[in-house]
Amino acid sequence: MKIVGRDEDDEGAFAPEMVRLVARSCGVDASVVEHTERRNGKWTSVTVHAPVRDADMLYGLYESVDKDPRVKFKF
């Protein structure tokens, strides 16, 4: 899953917060969620290997990500 959003105040908190959100939604510890991060100006792209077990969990994850106002795209 890729999540693109604005890292407000340029503090670098967006990526770790998205990893924690994915971990919570999938019921795992954040330390087991593999991810990479790319920053380009005001935007941060986080590629997360989300450990989803089924379609319902994936849709729930999408809903959780959508609730964050910093998120611009997800796919």
PDB file of N, CA, C, O and CB in Angstrom:
ATOM      1  N   MET A   1       0.853  -1.167   0.000  1.00  0.00           N
ATOM      2  CA  MET A   1       0.000   0.000   0.000  1.00  0.00           C
ATOM      3  C   MET A   1       0.893   1.222   0.000  1.00  0.00           C
ATOM      4  O   MET A   1       1.896   1.270   0.712  1.00  0.00           O
ATOM      5  CB  MET A   1      -0.968   0.002   1.215  1.00  0.00           C
ATOM      6  N   LYS A   2       0.528   2.207  -0.797  1.00  0.00           N
ATOM      7  CA  LYS A   2       1.265   3.467  -0.817  1.00  0.00           C
ATOM      8  C   LYS A   2       0.347   4.566  -0.305  1.00  0.00           C
ATOM      9  O   LYS A   2      -0.809   4.674  -0.715  1.00  0.00           O
ATOM     10  CB  LYS A   2       1.792   3.799  -2.251  1.00  0.00           C
ATOM     11  N   ILE A   3       0.884   5.376   0.598  1.00  0.00           N
ATOM     12  CA  ILE A   3       0.145   6.489   1.183  1.00  0.00           C
ATOM     13  C   ILE A   3       0.953   7.756   0.925  1.00  0.00           C
ATOM     14  O   ILE A   3       2.128   7.834   1.282  1.00  0.00           O
ATOM     15  CB  ILE A   3      -0.112   6.273   2.724  1.00  0.00           C
ATOM     16  N   VAL A   4       0.325   8.737   0.309  1.00  0.00           N
ATOM     17  CA  VAL A   4       0.985  10.008   0.022  1.00  0.00           C
ATOM     18  C   VAL A   4       0.264  11.096   0.801  1.00  0.00           C
ATOM     19  O   VAL A   4      -0.961  11.208   0.756  1.00  0.00           O
ATOM     20  CB  VAL A   4       0.989  10.320  -1.515  1.00  0.00           C
ATOM     21  N   GLY A   5       1.043  11.891   1.513  1.00  0.00           N
ATOM     22  CA  GLY A   5       0.426  12.948   2.293  1.00  0.00           C
ATOM     23  C   GLY A   5       1.389  14.071   2.595  1.00  0.00           C
ATOM     24  O   GLY A   5       2.580  14.002   2.293  1.00  0.00           O
ATOM     25  N   ARG A   6       0.854  15.082   3.184  1.00  0.00           N
ATOM     26  CA  ARG A   6       1.640  16.263   3.537  1.00  0.00           C
ATOM     27  C   ARG A   6       2.199  16.100   4.939  1.00  0.00           C
ATOM     28  O   ARG A   6       1.468  15.818   5.888  1.00  0.00           O
ATOM     29  CB  ARG A   6       0.786  17.550   3.438  1.00  0.00           C
ATOM     30  N   ASP A   7       3.506  16.282   5.053  1.00  0.00           N
ATOM     31  CA  ASP A   7       4.153  16.209   6.358  1.00  0.00           C
ATOM     32  C   ASP A   7       4.138  17.609   6.949  1.00  0.00           C
ATOM     33  O   ASP A   7       5.057  18.397   6.730  1.00  0.00           O
ATOM     34  CB  ASP A   7       5.619  15.645   6.253  1.00  0.00           C
ATOM     35  N   GLU A   8       3.095  17.907   7.694  1.00  0.00           N
ATOM     36  CA  GLU A   8       2.905  19.248   8.243  1.00  0.00           C
ATOM     37  C   GLU A   8       4.088  19.656   9.114  1.00  0.00           C
ATOM     38  O   GLU A   8       4.634  18.848   9.866  1.00  0.00           O
ATOM     39  CB  GLU A   8       1.608  19.315   9.052  1.00  0.00           C
ATOM     40  N   ASP A   9       4.464  20.898   9.000  1.00  0.00           N
ATOM     41  CA  ASP A   9       5.571  21.491   9.756  1.00  0.00           C
ATOM     42  C   ASP A   9       6.910  20.833   9.451  1.00  0.00           C
ATOM     43  O   ASP A   9       7.904  21.111  10.122  1.00  0.00           O
ATOM     44  CB  ASP A   9       5.291  21.397  11.238  1.00  0.00           C
ATOM     45  N   ASP A  10       6.946  19.955   8.435  1.00  0.00           N
ATOM     46  CA  ASP A  10       8.189  19.330   7.980  1.00  0.00           C
ATOM     47  C   ASP A  10       8.941  18.650   9.125  1.00  0.00           C
ATOM     48  O   ASP A  10      10.170  18.692   9.169  1.00  0.00           O
ATOM     49  CB  ASP A  10       9.087  20.372   7.321  1.00  0.00           C
ATOM     50  N   GLU A  11       8.218  18.029  10.041  1.00  0.00           N
ATOM     51  CA  GLU A  11       8.837  17.395  11.202  1.00  0.00           C
ATOM     52  C   GLU A  11       9.144  15.921  10.987  1.00  0.00           C
ATOM     53  O   GLU A  11       9.811  15.312  11.824  1.00  0.00           O
ATOM     54  CB  GLU A  11       7.947  17.547  12.396  1.00  0.00           C
ATOM     55  N   GLY A  12       8.680  15.329   9.895  1.00  0.00           N
ATOM     56  CA  GLY A  12       8.962  13.930   9.626  1.00  0.00           C
ATOM     57  C   GLY A  12       8.088  12.960  10.387  1.00  0.00           C
ATOM     58  O   GLY A  12       8.429  11.781  10.486  1.00  0.00           O
ATOM     59  N   ALA A  13       6.973  13.416  10.927  1.00  0.00           N
ATOM     60  CA  ALA A  13       6.109  12.553  11.730  1.00  0.00           C
ATOM     61  C   ALA A  13       5.116  11.758  10.892  1.00  0.00           C
ATOM     62  O   ALA A  13       4.559  10.774  11.377  1.00  0.00           O
ATOM     63  CB  ALA A  13       5.361  13.379  12.737  1.00  0.00           C
ATOM     64  N   PHE A  14       4.883  12.161   9.647  1.00  0.00           N
ATOM     65  CA  PHE A  14       3.846  11.530   8.830  1.00  0.00           C
ATOM     66  C   PHE A  14       4.097  10.032   8.637  1.00  0.00           C
ATOM     67  O   PHE A  14       3.204   9.222   8.885  1.00  0.00           O
ATOM     68  CB  PHE A  14       3.764  12.217   7.474  1.00  0.00           C
ATOM     69  N   ALA A  15       5.288   9.661   8.203  1.00  0.00           N
ATOM     70  CA  ALA A  15       5.577   8.249   7.912  1.00  0.00           C
ATOM     71  C   ALA A  15       5.420   7.353   9.142  1.00  0.00           C
ATOM     72  O   ALA A  15       4.711   6.349   9.061  1.00  0.00           O
ATOM     73  CB  ALA A  15       6.990   8.111   7.361  1.00  0.00           C
ATOM     74  N   PRO A  16       6.049   7.672  10.275  1.00  0.00           N
ATOM     75  CA  PRO A  16       5.870   6.797  11.439  1.00  0.00           C
ATOM     76  C   PRO A  16       4.422   6.721  11.923  1.00  0.00           C
ATOM     77  O   PRO A  16       3.979   5.683  12.414  1.00  0.00           O
ATOM     78  CB  PRO A  16       6.747   7.272  12.569  1.00  0.00           C
ATOM     79  N   GLU A  17       3.690   7.824  11.782  1.00  0.00           N
ATOM     80  CA  GLU A  17       2.283   7.799  12.192  1.00  0.00           C
ATOM     81  C   GLU A  17       1.458   6.916  11.263  1.00  0.00           C
ATOM     82  O   GLU A  17       0.542   6.233  11.722  1.00  0.00           O
ATOM     83  CB  GLU A  17       1.706   9.221  12.215  1.00  0.00           C
ATOM     84  N   MET A  18       1.762   6.915   9.977  1.00  0.00           N
ATOM     85  CA  MET A  18       1.050   6.038   9.039  1.00  0.00           C
ATOM     86  C   MET A  18       1.378   4.572   9.321  1.00  0.00           C
ATOM     87  O   MET A  18       0.504   3.711   9.224  1.00  0.00           O
ATOM     88  CB  MET A  18       1.413   6.395   7.576  1.00  0.00           C
ATOM     89  N   VAL A  19       2.627   4.289   9.669  1.00  0.00           N
ATOM     90  CA  VAL A  19       3.013   2.914  10.013  1.00  0.00           C
ATOM     91  C   VAL A  19       2.251   2.461  11.252  1.00  0.00           C
ATOM     92  O   VAL A  19       1.756   1.335  11.292  1.00  0.00           O
ATOM     93  CB  VAL A  19       4.545   2.809  10.251  1.00  0.00           C
ATOM     94  N   ARG A  20       2.150   3.317  12.261  1.00  0.00           N
ATOM     95  CA  ARG A  20       1.395   2.955  13.474  1.00  0.00           C
ATOM     96  C   ARG A  20      -0.080   2.755  13.160  1.00  0.00           C
ATOM     97  O   ARG A  20      -0.711   1.849  13.705  1.00  0.00           O
ATOM     98  CB  ARG A  20       1.557   4.038  14.556  1.00  0.00           C
ATOM     99  N   LEU A  21      -0.638   3.591  12.287  1.00  0.00           N
ATOM    100  CA  LEU A  21      -2.043   3.456  11.903  1.00  0.00           C
ATOM    101  C   LEU A  21      -2.277   2.116  11.197  1.00  0.00           C
ATOM    102  O   LEU A  21      -3.255   1.426  11.483  1.00  0.00           O
ATOM    103  CB  LEU A  21      -2.470   4.628  10.987  1.00  0.00           C
ATOM    104  N   VAL A  22      -1.388   1.754  10.285  1.00  0.00           N
ATOM    105  CA  VAL A  22      -1.498   0.471   9.581  1.00  0.00           C
ATOM    106  C   VAL A  22      -1.397  -0.677  10.581  1.00  0.00           C
ATOM    107  O   VAL A  22      -2.175  -1.629  10.514  1.00  0.00           O
ATOM    108  CB  VAL A  22      -0.398   0.340   8.492  1.00  0.00           C
ATOM    109  N   ALA A  23      -0.450  -0.594  11.498  1.00  0.00           N
ATOM    110  CA  ALA A  23      -0.274  -1.653  12.493  1.00  0.00           C
ATOM    111  C   ALA A  23      -1.531  -1.825  13.343  1.00  0.00           C
ATOM    112  O   ALA A  23      -1.983  -2.947  13.568  1.00  0.00           O
ATOM    113  CB  ALA A  23       0.929  -1.345  13.392  1.00  0.00           C
ATOM    114  N   ARG A  24      -2.095  -0.712  13.814  1.00  0.00           N
ATOM    115  CA  ARG A  24      -3.326  -0.781  14.615  1.00  0.00           C
ATOM    116  C   ARG A  24      -4.459  -1.413  13.823  1.00  0.00           C
ATOM    117  O   ARG A  24      -5.177  -2.271  14.336  1.00  0.00           O
ATOM    118  CB  ARG A  24      -3.740   0.618  15.090  1.00  0.00           C
ATOM    119  N   SER A  25      -4.621  -0.992  12.577  1.00  0.00           N
ATOM    120  CA  SER A  25      -5.711  -1.507  11.741  1.00  0.00           C
ATOM    121  C   SER A  25      -5.558  -2.992  11.457  1.00  0.00           C
ATOM    122  O   SER A  25      -6.549  -3.705  11.296  1.00  0.00           O
ATOM    123  CB  SER A  25      -5.774  -0.741  10.431  1.00  0.00           C
ATOM    124  N   CYS A  26      -4.306  -3.460  11.395  1.00  0.00           N
ATOM    125  CA  CYS A  26      -4.048  -4.872  11.083  1.00  0.00           C
ATOM    126  C   CYS A  26      -3.858  -5.721  12.334  1.00  0.00           C
ATOM    127  O   CYS A  26      -3.700  -6.938  12.237  1.00  0.00           O
ATOM    128  CB  CYS A  26      -2.820  -4.992  10.202  1.00  0.00           C
ATOM    129  N   GLY A  27      -3.871  -5.095  13.502  1.00  0.00           N
ATOM    130  CA  GLY A  27      -3.749  -5.831  14.752  1.00  0.00           C
ATOM    131  C   GLY A  27      -2.362  -6.395  15.001  1.00  0.00           C
ATOM    132  O   GLY A  27      -2.220  -7.472  15.580  1.00  0.00           O
ATOM    133  N   VAL A  28      -1.328  -5.665  14.562  1.00  0.00           N
ATOM    134  CA  VAL A  28       0.047  -6.111  14.782  1.00  0.00           C
ATOM    135  C   VAL A  28       0.846  -4.974  15.402  1.00  0.00           C
ATOM    136  O   VAL A  28       0.391  -3.831  15.451  1.00  0.00           O
ATOM    137  CB  VAL A  28       0.704  -6.585  13.452  1.00  0.00           C
ATOM    138  N   ASP A  29       2.039  -5.305  15.872  1.00  0.00           N
ATOM    139  CA  ASP A  29       2.934  -4.300  16.414  1.00  0.00           C
ATOM    140  C   ASP A  29       3.584  -3.531  15.263  1.00  0.00           C
ATOM    141  O   ASP A  29       3.884  -4.113  14.221  1.00  0.00           O
ATOM    142  CB  ASP A  29       4.009  -4.950  17.324  1.00  0.00           C
ATOM    143  N   ALA A  30       3.797  -2.254  15.445  1.00  0.00           N
ATOM    144  CA  ALA A  30       4.376  -1.417  14.386  1.00  0.00           C
ATOM    145  C   ALA A  30       5.763  -1.896  13.966  1.00  0.00           C
ATOM    146  O   ALA A  30       6.185  -1.656  12.835  1.00  0.00           O
ATOM    147  CB  ALA A  30       4.455   0.031  14.849  1.00  0.00           C
ATOM    148  N   SER A  31       6.466  -2.564  14.861  1.00  0.00           N
ATOM    149  CA  SER A  31       7.824  -3.018  14.539  1.00  0.00           C
ATOM    150  C   SER A  31       7.849  -4.095  13.460  1.00  0.00           C
ATOM    151  O   SER A  31       8.895  -4.320  12.852  1.00  0.00           O
ATOM    152  CB  SER A  31       8.499  -3.542  15.786  1.00  0.00           C
ATOM    153  N   VAL A  32       6.732  -4.764  13.206  1.00  0.00           N
ATOM    154  CA  VAL A  32       6.699  -5.812  12.175  1.00  0.00           C
ATOM    155  C   VAL A  32       6.198  -5.300  10.828  1.00  0.00           C
ATOM    156  O   VAL A  32       6.170  -6.055   9.856  1.00  0.00           O
ATOM    157  CB  VAL A  32       5.822  -6.960  12.633  1.00  0.00           C
ATOM    158  N   VAL A  33       5.807  -4.048  10.756  1.00  0.00           N
ATOM    159  CA  VAL A  33       5.300  -3.475   9.506  1.00  0.00           C
ATOM    160  C   VAL A  33       6.482  -2.907   8.715  1.00  0.00           C
ATOM    161  O   VAL A  33       7.079  -1.903   9.103  1.00  0.00           O
ATOM    162  CB  VAL A  33       4.223  -2.361   9.787  1.00  0.00           C
ATOM    163  N   GLU A  34       6.806  -3.563   7.606  1.00  0.00           N
ATOM    164  CA  GLU A  34       7.896  -3.091   6.757  1.00  0.00           C
ATOM    165  C   GLU A  34       7.420  -1.883   5.961  1.00  0.00           C
ATOM    166  O   GLU A  34       6.277  -1.832   5.506  1.00  0.00           O
ATOM    167  CB  GLU A  34       8.395  -4.218   5.807  1.00  0.00           C
ATOM    168  N   HIS A  35       8.317  -0.913   5.799  1.00  0.00           N
ATOM    169  CA  HIS A  35       7.931   0.285   5.056  1.00  0.00           C
ATOM    170  C   HIS A  35       9.160   1.001   4.508  1.00  0.00           C
ATOM    171  O   HIS A  35      10.276   0.826   4.998  1.00  0.00           O
ATOM    172  CB  HIS A  35       7.118   1.233   5.949  1.00  0.00           C
ATOM    173  N   THR A  36       8.926   1.805   3.488  1.00  0.00           N
ATOM    174  CA  THR A  36       9.940   2.716   2.967  1.00  0.00           C
ATOM    175  C   THR A  36       9.300   4.091   2.857  1.00  0.00           C
ATOM    176  O   THR A  36       8.079   4.225   2.768  1.00  0.00           O
ATOM    177  CB  THR A  36      10.503   2.231   1.578  1.00  0.00           C
ATOM    178  N   GLU A  37      10.143   5.096   2.864  1.00  0.00           N
ATOM    179  CA  GLU A  37       9.647   6.474   2.872  1.00  0.00           C
ATOM    180  C   GLU A  37      10.437   7.306   1.869  1.00  0.00           C
ATOM    181  O   GLU A  37      11.655   7.172   1.755  1.00  0.00           O
ATOM    182  CB  GLU A  37       9.747   7.094   4.292  1.00  0.00           C
ATOM    183  N   ARG A  38       9.729   8.161   1.149  1.00  0.00           N
ATOM    184  CA  ARG A  38      10.372   9.109   0.237  1.00  0.00           C
ATOM    185  C   ARG A  38       9.779  10.481   0.492  1.00  0.00           C
ATOM    186  O   ARG A  38       8.566  10.632   0.639  1.00  0.00           O
ATOM    187  CB  ARG A  38      10.188   8.686  -1.260  1.00  0.00           C
ATOM    188  N   ARG A  39      10.640  11.470   0.542  1.00  0.00           N
ATOM    189  CA  ARG A  39      10.179  12.841   0.755  1.00  0.00           C
ATOM    190  C   ARG A  39      10.519  13.663  -0.474  1.00  0.00           C
ATOM    191  O   ARG A  39      11.615  13.567  -1.026  1.00  0.00           O
ATOM    192  CB  ARG A  39      10.818  13.464   2.033  1.00  0.00           C
ATOM    193  N   ASN A  40       9.559  14.472  -0.891  1.00  0.00           N
ATOM    194  CA  ASN A  40       9.753  15.351  -2.034  1.00  0.00           C
ATOM    195  C   ASN A  40       9.094  16.687  -1.708  1.00  0.00           C
ATOM    196  O   ASN A  40       7.897  16.872  -1.930  1.00  0.00           O
ATOM    197  CB  ASN A  40       9.162  14.725  -3.350  1.00  0.00           C
ATOM    198  N   GLY A  41       9.871  17.594  -1.190  1.00  0.00           N
ATOM    199  CA  GLY A  41       9.314  18.885  -0.792  1.00  0.00           C
ATOM    200  C   GLY A  41       8.359  18.727   0.375  1.00  0.00           C
ATOM    201  O   GLY A  41       8.716  18.180   1.418  1.00  0.00           O
ATOM    202  N   LYS A  42       7.147  19.209   0.188  1.00  0.00           N
ATOM    203  CA  LYS A  42       6.167  19.152   1.273  1.00  0.00           C
ATOM    204  C   LYS A  42       5.439  17.817   1.342  1.00  0.00           C
ATOM    205  O   LYS A  42       4.661  17.593   2.269  1.00  0.00           O
ATOM    206  CB  LYS A  42       5.163  20.262   1.115  1.00  0.00           C
ATOM    207  N   TRP A  43       5.672  16.918   0.376  1.00  0.00           N
ATOM    208  CA  TRP A  43       4.955  15.643   0.320  1.00  0.00           C
ATOM    209  C   TRP A  43       5.841  14.485   0.752  1.00  0.00           C
ATOM    210  O   TRP A  43       7.042  14.463   0.484  1.00  0.00           O
ATOM    211  CB  TRP A  43       4.428  15.392  -1.088  1.00  0.00           C
ATOM    212  N   THR A  44       5.222  13.530   1.425  1.00  0.00           N
ATOM    213  CA  THR A  44       5.905  12.309   1.829  1.00  0.00           C
ATOM    214  C   THR A  44       5.124  11.130   1.287  1.00  0.00           C
ATOM    215  O   THR A  44       3.898  11.084   1.384  1.00  0.00           O
ATOM    216  CB  THR A  44       6.051  12.221   3.375  1.00  0.00           C
ATOM    217  N   SER A  45       5.844  10.176   0.716  1.00  0.00           N
ATOM    218  CA  SER A  45       5.248   8.951   0.199  1.00  0.00           C
ATOM    219  C   SER A  45       5.732   7.794   1.064  1.00  0.00           C
ATOM    220  O   SER A  45       6.936   7.613   1.251  1.00  0.00           O
ATOM    221  CB  SER A  45       5.614   8.725  -1.312  1.00  0.00           C
ATOM    222  N   VAL A  46       4.804   7.020   1.586  1.00  0.00           N
ATOM    223  CA  VAL A  46       5.138   5.889   2.436  1.00  0.00           C
ATOM    224  C   VAL A  46       4.608   4.619   1.775  1.00  0.00           C
ATOM    225  O   VAL A  46       3.405   4.485   1.549  1.00  0.00           O
ATOM    226  CB  VAL A  46       4.550   6.066   3.874  1.00  0.00           C
ATOM    227  N   THR A  47       5.510   3.694   1.466  1.00  0.00           N
ATOM    228  CA  THR A  47       5.105   2.394   0.945  1.00  0.00           C
ATOM    229  C   THR A  47       5.127   1.425   2.116  1.00  0.00           C
ATOM    230  O   THR A  47       6.167   1.215   2.739  1.00  0.00           O
ATOM    231  CB  THR A  47       6.044   1.910  -0.230  1.00  0.00           C
ATOM    232  N   VAL A  48       3.983   0.841   2.408  1.00  0.00           N
ATOM    233  CA  VAL A  48       3.826  -0.017   3.582  1.00  0.00           C
ATOM    234  C   VAL A  48       3.428  -1.416   3.133  1.00  0.00           C
ATOM    235  O   VAL A  48       2.511  -1.585   2.328  1.00  0.00           O
ATOM    236  CB  VAL A  48       2.770   0.566   4.562  1.00  0.00           C
ATOM    237  N   HIS A  49       4.121  -2.408   3.658  1.00  0.00           N
ATOM    238  CA  HIS A  49       3.738  -3.795   3.414  1.00  0.00           C
ATOM    239  C   HIS A  49       2.774  -4.193   4.536  1.00  0.00           C
ATOM    240  O   HIS A  49       3.178  -4.720   5.573  1.00  0.00           O
ATOM    241  CB  HIS A  49       5.005  -4.755   3.358  1.00  0.00           C
ATOM    242  N   ALA A  50       1.498  -3.925   4.296  1.00  0.00           N
ATOM    243  CA  ALA A  50       0.467  -4.123   5.320  1.00  0.00           C
ATOM    244  C   ALA A  50       0.096  -5.604   5.423  1.00  0.00           C
ATOM    245  O   ALA A  50      -0.240  -6.228   4.416  1.00  0.00           O
ATOM    246  CB  ALA A  50      -0.790  -3.275   5.000  1.00  0.00           C
ATOM    247  N   PRO A  51       0.155  -6.163   6.618  1.00  0.00           N
ATOM    248  CA  PRO A  51      -0.172  -7.581   6.803  1.00  0.00           C
ATOM    249  C   PRO A  51      -1.682  -7.828   6.901  1.00  0.00           C
ATOM    250  O   PRO A  51      -2.181  -8.272   7.935  1.00  0.00           O
ATOM    251  CB  PRO A  51       0.514  -8.109   8.057  1.00  0.00           C
ATOM    252  N   VAL A  52      -2.398  -7.536   5.819  1.00  0.00           N
ATOM    253  CA  VAL A  52      -3.852  -7.738   5.824  1.00  0.00           C
ATOM    254  C   VAL A  52      -4.163  -9.209   5.583  1.00  0.00           C
ATOM    255  O   VAL A  52      -3.467  -9.888   4.828  1.00  0.00           O
ATOM    256  CB  VAL A  52      -4.543  -6.852   4.748  1.00  0.00           C
ATOM    257  N   ARG A  53      -5.214  -9.690   6.230  1.00  0.00           N
ATOM    258  CA  ARG A  53      -5.590 -11.102   6.125  1.00  0.00           C
ATOM    259  C   ARG A  53      -6.729 -11.339   5.151  1.00  0.00           C
ATOM    260  O   ARG A  53      -6.873 -12.437   4.613  1.00  0.00           O
ATOM    261  CB  ARG A  53      -5.974 -11.633   7.477  1.00  0.00           C
ATOM    262  N   ASP A  54      -7.544 -10.309   4.920  1.00  0.00           N
ATOM    263  CA  ASP A  54      -8.680 -10.491   4.017  1.00  0.00           C
ATOM    264  C   ASP A  54      -9.148  -9.137   3.492  1.00  0.00           C
ATOM    265  O   ASP A  54      -8.652  -8.089   3.906  1.00  0.00           O
ATOM    266  CB  ASP A  54      -9.841 -11.224   4.734  1.00  0.00           C
ATOM    267  N   ALA A  55     -10.099  -9.178   2.583  1.00  0.00           N
ATOM    268  CA  ALA A  55     -10.589  -7.956   1.942  1.00  0.00           C
ATOM    269  C   ALA A  55     -11.222  -6.999   2.949  1.00  0.00           C
ATOM    270  O   ALA A  55     -11.045  -5.785   2.844  1.00  0.00           O
ATOM    271  CB  ALA A  55     -11.600  -8.304   0.856  1.00  0.00           C
ATOM    272  N   ASP A  56     -11.953  -7.533   3.918  1.00  0.00           N
ATOM    273  CA  ASP A  56     -12.590  -6.661   4.912  1.00  0.00           C
ATOM    274  C   ASP A  56     -11.552  -5.870   5.701  1.00  0.00           C
ATOM    275  O   ASP A  56     -11.751  -4.690   5.990  1.00  0.00           O
ATOM    276  CB  ASP A  56     -13.456  -7.488   5.872  1.00  0.00           C
ATOM    277  N   MET A  57     -10.446  -6.522   6.046  1.00  0.00           N
ATOM    278  CA  MET A  57      -9.386  -5.833   6.778  1.00  0.00           C
ATOM    279  C   MET A  57      -8.769  -4.740   5.902  1.00  0.00           C
ATOM    280  O   MET A  57      -8.458  -3.653   6.391  1.00  0.00           O
ATOM    281  CB  MET A  57      -8.299  -6.837   7.240  1.00  0.00           C
ATOM    282  N   LEU A  58      -8.595  -5.025   4.618  1.00  0.00           N
ATOM    283  CA  LEU A  58      -8.034  -4.035   3.703  1.00  0.00           C
ATOM    284  C   LEU A  58      -8.953  -2.823   3.579  1.00  0.00           C
ATOM    285  O   LEU A  58      -8.486  -1.685   3.626  1.00  0.00           O
ATOM    286  CB  LEU A  58      -7.793  -4.659   2.323  1.00  0.00           C
ATOM    287  N   TYR A  59     -10.245  -3.058   3.424  1.00  0.00           N
ATOM    288  CA  TYR A  59     -11.193  -1.946   3.323  1.00  0.00           C
ATOM    289  C   TYR A  59     -11.225  -1.133   4.616  1.00  0.00           C
ATOM    290  O   TYR A  59     -11.337   0.092   4.578  1.00  0.00           O
ATOM    291  CB  TYR A  59     -12.600  -2.471   2.995  1.00  0.00           C
ATOM    292  N   GLY A  60     -11.128  -1.810   5.753  1.00  0.00           N
ATOM    293  CA  GLY A  60     -11.062  -1.106   7.033  1.00  0.00           C
ATOM    294  C   GLY A  60      -9.807  -0.252   7.139  1.00  0.00           C
ATOM    295  O   GLY A  60      -9.836   0.851   7.685  1.00  0.00           O
ATOM    296  N   LEU A  61      -8.704  -0.774   6.611  1.00  0.00           N
ATOM    297  CA  LEU A  61      -7.454  -0.019   6.599  1.00  0.00           C
ATOM    298  C   LEU A  61      -7.596   1.230   5.740  1.00  0.00           C
ATOM    299  O   LEU A  61      -7.172   2.313   6.143  1.00  0.00           O
ATOM    300  CB  LEU A  61      -6.298  -0.892   6.084  1.00  0.00           C
ATOM    301  N   TYR A  62      -8.187   1.086   4.564  1.00  0.00           N
ATOM    302  CA  TYR A  62      -8.423   2.249   3.699  1.00  0.00           C
ATOM    303  C   TYR A  62      -9.267   3.303   4.417  1.00  0.00           C
ATOM    304  O   TYR A  62      -8.983   4.496   4.317  1.00  0.00           O
ATOM    305  CB  TYR A  62      -9.118   1.817   2.392  1.00  0.00           C
ATOM    306  N   GLU A  63     -10.288   2.875   5.130  1.00  0.00           N
ATOM    307  CA  GLU A  63     -11.142   3.817   5.865  1.00  0.00           C
ATOM    308  C   GLU A  63     -10.354   4.550   6.944  1.00  0.00           C
ATOM    309  O   GLU A  63     -10.520   5.755   7.130  1.00  0.00           O
ATOM    310  CB  GLU A  63     -12.332   3.081   6.496  1.00  0.00           C
ATOM    311  N   SER A  64      -9.499   3.824   7.651  1.00  0.00           N
ATOM    312  CA  SER A  64      -8.687   4.446   8.700  1.00  0.00           C
ATOM    313  C   SER A  64      -7.739   5.484   8.122  1.00  0.00           C
ATOM    314  O   SER A  64      -7.577   6.570   8.680  1.00  0.00           O
ATOM    315  CB  SER A  64      -7.893   3.385   9.461  1.00  0.00           C
ATOM    316  N   VAL A  65      -7.117   5.145   7.003  1.00  0.00           N
ATOM    317  CA  VAL A  65      -6.186   6.070   6.358  1.00  0.00           C
ATOM    318  C   VAL A  65      -6.927   7.320   5.880  1.00  0.00           C
ATOM    319  O   VAL A  65      -6.419   8.434   6.002  1.00  0.00           O
ATOM    320  CB  VAL A  65      -5.468   5.382   5.172  1.00  0.00           C
ATOM    321  N   ASP A  66      -8.127   7.127   5.338  1.00  0.00           N
ATOM    322  CA  ASP A  66      -8.918   8.259   4.832  1.00  0.00           C
ATOM    323  C   ASP A  66      -9.279   9.265   5.920  1.00  0.00           C
ATOM    324  O   ASP A  66      -9.534  10.429   5.612  1.00  0.00           O
ATOM    325  CB  ASP A  66     -10.186   7.749   4.182  1.00  0.00           C
ATOM    326  N   LYS A  67      -9.308   8.853   7.161  1.00  0.00           N
ATOM    327  CA  LYS A  67      -9.691   9.752   8.252  1.00  0.00           C
ATOM    328  C   LYS A  67      -8.614  10.790   8.567  1.00  0.00           C
ATOM    329  O   LYS A  67      -8.900  11.812   9.190  1.00  0.00           O
ATOM    330  CB  LYS A  67      -9.997   8.946   9.498  1.00  0.00           C
ATOM    331  N   ASP A  68      -7.383  10.532   8.143  1.00  0.00           N
ATOM    332  CA  ASP A  68      -6.296  11.470   8.415  1.00  0.00           C
ATOM    333  C   ASP A  68      -6.329  12.590   7.372  1.00  0.00           C
ATOM    334  O   ASP A  68      -6.195  12.318   6.179  1.00  0.00           O
ATOM    335  CB  ASP A  68      -4.911  10.742   8.406  1.00  0.00           C
ATOM    336  N   PRO A  69      -6.504  13.829   7.797  1.00  0.00           N
ATOM    337  CA  PRO A  69      -6.637  14.932   6.840  1.00  0.00           C
ATOM    338  C   PRO A  69      -5.359  15.228   6.052  1.00  0.00           C
ATOM    339  O   PRO A  69      -5.416  15.924   5.038  1.00  0.00           O
ATOM    340  CB  PRO A  69      -7.061  16.173   7.566  1.00  0.00           C
ATOM    341  N   ARG A  70      -4.224  14.720   6.492  1.00  0.00           N
ATOM    342  CA  ARG A  70      -2.969  14.958   5.769  1.00  0.00           C
ATOM    343  C   ARG A  70      -2.833  14.077   4.535  1.00  0.00           C
ATOM    344  O   ARG A  70      -2.049  14.384   3.637  1.00  0.00           O
ATOM    345  CB  ARG A  70      -1.787  14.724   6.690  1.00  0.00           C
ATOM    346  N   VAL A  71      -3.595  12.976   4.482  1.00  0.00           N
ATOM    347  CA  VAL A  71      -3.471  12.019   3.382  1.00  0.00           C
ATOM    348  C   VAL A  71      -4.111  12.581   2.120  1.00  0.00           C
ATOM    349  O   VAL A  71      -5.266  13.006   2.122  1.00  0.00           O
ATOM    350  CB  VAL A  71      -4.120  10.670   3.756  1.00  0.00           C
ATOM    351  N   LYS A  72      -3.327  12.572   1.037  1.00  0.00           N
ATOM    352  CA  LYS A  72      -3.814  13.066  -0.251  1.00  0.00           C
ATOM    353  C   LYS A  72      -4.236  11.899  -1.145  1.00  0.00           C
ATOM    354  O   LYS A  72      -5.282  11.960  -1.792  1.00  0.00           O
ATOM    355  CB  LYS A  72      -2.731  13.915  -0.951  1.00  0.00           C
ATOM    356  N   PHE A  73      -3.429  10.839  -1.185  1.00  0.00           N
ATOM    357  CA  PHE A  73      -3.706   9.663  -2.013  1.00  0.00           C
ATOM    358  C   PHE A  73      -3.362   8.400  -1.252  1.00  0.00           C
ATOM    359  O   PHE A  73      -2.539   8.408  -0.336  1.00  0.00           O
ATOM    360  CB  PHE A  73      -2.920   9.721  -3.334  1.00  0.00           C
ATOM    361  N   LYS A  74      -4.002   7.326  -1.646  1.00  0.00           N
ATOM    362  CA  LYS A  74      -3.643   5.995  -1.144  1.00  0.00           C
ATOM    363  C   LYS A  74      -3.951   5.008  -2.251  1.00  0.00           C
ATOM    364  O   LYS A  74      -4.950   5.152  -2.955  1.00  0.00           O
ATOM    365  CB  LYS A  74      -4.420   5.633   0.184  1.00  0.00           C
ATOM    366  N   PHE A  75      -3.114   4.023  -2.407  1.00  0.00           N
ATOM    367  CA  PHE A  75      -3.365   2.976  -3.392  1.00  0.00           C
ATOM    368  C   PHE A  75      -2.507   1.783  -3.092  1.00  0.00           C
ATOM    369  O   PHE A  75      -2.567   0.784  -3.809  1.00  0.00           O
ATOM    370  CB  PHE A  75      -3.103   3.476  -4.813  1.00  0.00           C
TER     371      PHE A  75
END
